[in-house]
């Protein structure tokens, strides 16, 4: 038995427009995902710079008075400090890495001869494990790898140049957006709260929203500032260790500062950054003095245990109040979604989600009060 279902034209249109609208929204978000990531990173960096801006503004206020008058100058000054520091680090570390690698390449024949006994020692080792001409096998492998590498480089040269230009453009755009958010963000927030108030939103609702935004911003700024402080301590420790080793083992003391900067930079990567930075410094020291690299690795591992169990918990405290399992899950998810960038911002984002969960009952209660009014 068949039944006739009647519906009006408005219901029919809504029935089809809703799924079409959802599909269109997903399509637009997918197309704009890179831009949204850039905006998100810019907001994250602006929140991270907020404590520095506040300190610079307080300094200018003590010196010249009139806090609001110096707000823009404080933002620009703090921003320039960060840009100059990062540029200086790259300018110092980059040449050192290149020079140490080149030095290792130039000294490799001598090192190879003294360490392995030259090709004769390699062939003797090959015969001991059942390979008559180990040198010939190594030469064939190197020749095959070289040809493959040259082919890949030749095919991907143009795409590599294009990729580098794309990365530079994104970095510049992120820096500009970060500065604009620092300058105009507070004014935009004030305007938003005023507009909400003009729409007869409950005062409790606005206060709950302000508290939520303030706590989320505090999570990001607190995490970055304390992580940076521990990273500086890690870099100073590396600097001191390398400097002392250079005096004892007679290699260039000028390596101390760049090595410290390397571990400081990589420490900003949660959980794995300290290991990566220590490994890279050990490898670079190996190019100059293998024995120094071995000693550094041992001392740095001991220091890392002290830092992770005593120093870092004391400085970072329970700022985010997140369990280690949640932190690890956040890092894994962030890494697989957005790579290295996702791993760096995963922990503060998890902290913001925790704040949202904690503040949700307050927001819901405020909205219910407004409806009753």
N, C-alpha and C positions, 0 to 999 in steps of 0.2 A: 504494500500500500504506500503510495507516494504522497508526500506532503509538500505544499507550496510555501516557501519561506519568502516573506516580503521584507524589504528594507528600504530606507530612504537614501537619497543620493549622497547626503552628507556623511552618513555612516559608512557607505561604500567607499567614498573618497578617503576618509580617515583610515579605513582598514588597509588601504594600499599605501597611503602616504607615510604612515608610521614606519613600516619596514624599509621603504625606500629612503626615508630620512636617516634611518640608522645606518643603512649601507653607505649612503653618501657621506655621512659623518665619519665613518671608519675609513673610507677612501681618502677623504681630505686630511685626516689625521696622519694616515700613512704617508701621504705626499709631503706633509709638513713636519715629519718627525725630526728631521735634522735641525730645522729652525726651532722647534720646540725644545730640543736638547740644548741648543746654544742659549736660548733664553733661560732655561732651567739652570744651566751652569753659571750663567751671568748672575742670576739671583743668588745662587749658592756662594759665589765669590764675593758678592756685595755684602752678604750677611757675615761672611768670614772676616771681611775687612772692617766691619762695624766697630769692634773694640778698639782697633788702632785709630780709626777716625775719632772716636770718643776721647781717647787719650790726647790726641793732637789738639782737638777742640778745647779740652780742658786746659792744656798748656797755653794756648793762645788767649783763652779767657783770663787766666791768671796774669798774663803779661800785658794784655791790652784791654781786657774787659769786654762787655757786650757779646754774650755767647752767640746769639743768632747771627750777628753781623759777620762772624768768622766761620760760619758753618760751611759755606762753599769753599773757602780757602782751605779749611781743614780737610775736606774731602779730597780736593786736588792734591794737597801736600802729602797726605797719607797714601794716596794712589801712586804718586810719583815715587815715594819711598819704596813701595813694593816692586814697582816696575824696574827701578834702578837696581835694587838688590838682586832680583831674578836675572836681569841682564848681566850684572857683574858676575854672578855665579856661573852662568853659561860661558861668559868670556874667559873665566879662569879655568874652569873644568875642561872645556872642550879642547883647547890646545894641549893641555897636559895629557889627556887620553890619547890624542893623536901622536904626540911626541914619544910617549912611553911605548906605544905600539910600534912606531917606526924604529925606536931604539932596539926593541926586542927583535925586529926583523933584521936589523943590521948586525946585531950580535948573535943571531941564531946559529950561524955556522960554528963559531967558537964554542958557544954553549952546547951545541949538539955534539961536538967533538969531545969536549971534556966530560959531558954527562953520560953519553951513550957509547963513547969510543968510536964515533964516526960511523960510516957505512959498513966498515969491517965488523964493528961490534953488532950492528943491526943484522948483518948476514949470519954472524955466528949465532945470534939469538934465533934467527929463522931456522937454521939447521937444527938447533936444539929442539924446536917444536915441529920439525918435519917439513919445512919449506926451504928448498935449495937456494932459490934466488929471491929473497925477501925484498931486496932493493928494487929489483925489476918489477915485482908485483906492486910495490908502493908507487913506482914511477907510472905504471899503467893506470893505476887508480887515480892518481893526481891528474894525469893527462885527460882522462875521461871526465873527471869533475870539472876541470878547467874549460873544456869544450862545451859541456852542458851549461856551465855558468855563463860563459860568453854568449851562448845562444839565448839564454833567458834574458840576460841584460840587453842584448840587441833587440829582442822582440818587445821588451817592456820599457824601453827607454822613454818613449813619448808618453806612455801612460804614467810612468813614475814622475816625470816632470809635471804633468797635469795634476797628479795627486799631491805633490809638494805644494804647488800653487794653491790648490783647494784647501789644504791644511793651513797655509799661511793666511788665506782669506778668512777662514773660520776663527783662527786665533785673534786676528785683528778685530773682527766683528764682535767676538766675545769680550775683548778688552774695552771696546767702545761702549757696548751695552752695559758692562759692569760699572763704568764711570757714570753713565747716565742714570742707572738705577740708584747709585749712591747719591747723586745730586737731586734727583726728582722723586725718588721712592717715598721719602717721608711726607712730602707734600701730597702725593697721590693718595697715600694712606689716610691722611687727615681729611682730604676731600671725600674719600669713600665713606668714612665714618659719619661725616656731616650729611651726606646724601642718604645714608641709612636712617639717620635720625629724622630727616625731613619726611621720610616715608612712613612715619609713625610706628617705626619698629620699637619694640619694647626696650627700655633702657637696660634691663637685665640681659636681653639677647645681644645688644651691642657690646655690653661689658664682657659677656662670655666670649664673643668673637674676638674682641681685642685681647683678652687674656690668652686665647688659643694662639693667635698670631704672635703675640709677644713671647710665649713659651717656646714656640717652634723656632723663632729667630734666635732665642737664647740658646737652644740646643745646638744649632749649627755653629754660632759664634764661639760658644764655650768649648765645643769639641775641637774646632780648628785651632783656637788659641792654645789650648792645653797640649794638643798633639804637636803643635809647632814648638812649644817650649821643650818638650821631651826630645823632639828631633834636634833642636839646637844643642842640648846636652849630649846627645849621641854623637853629633858631629864634632863637638869639642873633645870628647873622649877619644874619638878616632884620631883627631889632629894631634893630641898629646902623645898617644901611643906611637904614631908614625914618626913624630919628631924625635922622640927618645930613641927609637930604633935606628933612625938615620944617623944619630950621633954615635951610637954604639957600633953599627955595622957599616958605617962609612958609605952611605948613599945620599942623594940630594935631599936636604931638609926642606927644600921648596915644595916637595910633594905633600907635606903635611896638610896645608890649607886645602888644596883641591880634594884630597882624600876625605877630609872631614866634611866638605861640602857635598860630596857624593853620598855619604851615608845619611847626611841630614836630609837631602832631597828624597831619597828612597824610603826613609823612615815614615814619610807621610802616607805611603801605601800601607793600609792596615794589614797586620799579621805577617805578611810575606815580605814587606819592604825592607825590614831590617836584615833579613837573610840575603836578599838580592844585593843590597848596598854593601854588606860585608864581603860577599863573594866577589863582587866587582873590584873592590879595593884590594882584596887578596890577589886577584888575578893581575891587576896593574902593578902591585908590588913585586910579584913574581917576575915580571919583565925586567925589573931593576936588580932585585936580589931575592932569589928563591928562598933562602934561609929566613930573611926578614918576613916574607909572606907567610911562611909556616908559623913563625912566632906570633905575628899579628893575628892570624886566624885563631890560635889558641887563646890569646889574651882577650880578643874581641868576643869569643864565645862565652868566656867567663863573665866579662862585663855585661853582655846581653842578658845573661841569667839574673845578674844583680839588678839590672835596669828593669827588666820585665816583672820581677817579683817584688821589688822594693821601691825603686824610684818612680816608675810610671804609675803604679797604683796610688802612690802618695800624691802625685801631682794631678792626675786625672780624676782620682776619687771615684765617686758614684755619680758623675755629672749626667750620664745618660741612663743610668739604672737599668742596664740591659744585661741579661744572662749571656755567658759565652756561647751557648748553643744558638741563641737568636742572632748574635753578632756574626758567627760563622755562616749561618744560613743566609743572612743579609748580604754578606760579601760574595758568597757563591752565586746567589741570584743576580746581584749587581754585575758581577764579572761576566756571566754568561749573557746578560742582556746588553750591556754597554761596554764590555771589555775593561781595560784598566781604569777608565774614568768611572765606570759603575762601581768598581771595587773601592775607589777612594770616597765616593759620596754615599755608599750604601749604609754605613753606620749612622751618620746623622739623619738620613732619611728614615731608618728604622726607629731612631729616637723620636722623630716627628710623628711617626705613626703611633708610637706609644703615647705621646702627648695627646693626639687626637682621640685615642681610645679612652684615656682618662678624662678628657674634657667633654666627651660626647653626652654623658648624663646631664651635665650642667647646661649644655646647649639645648638639649631636649626639654629640660624643665623650664628653661627660659622661653622657649617657643610655645609650650603649653600654657604658660602664664599669659603670654600675649594673646593667645586664642581666647582664653577665658575673659580677658578684658574687653 
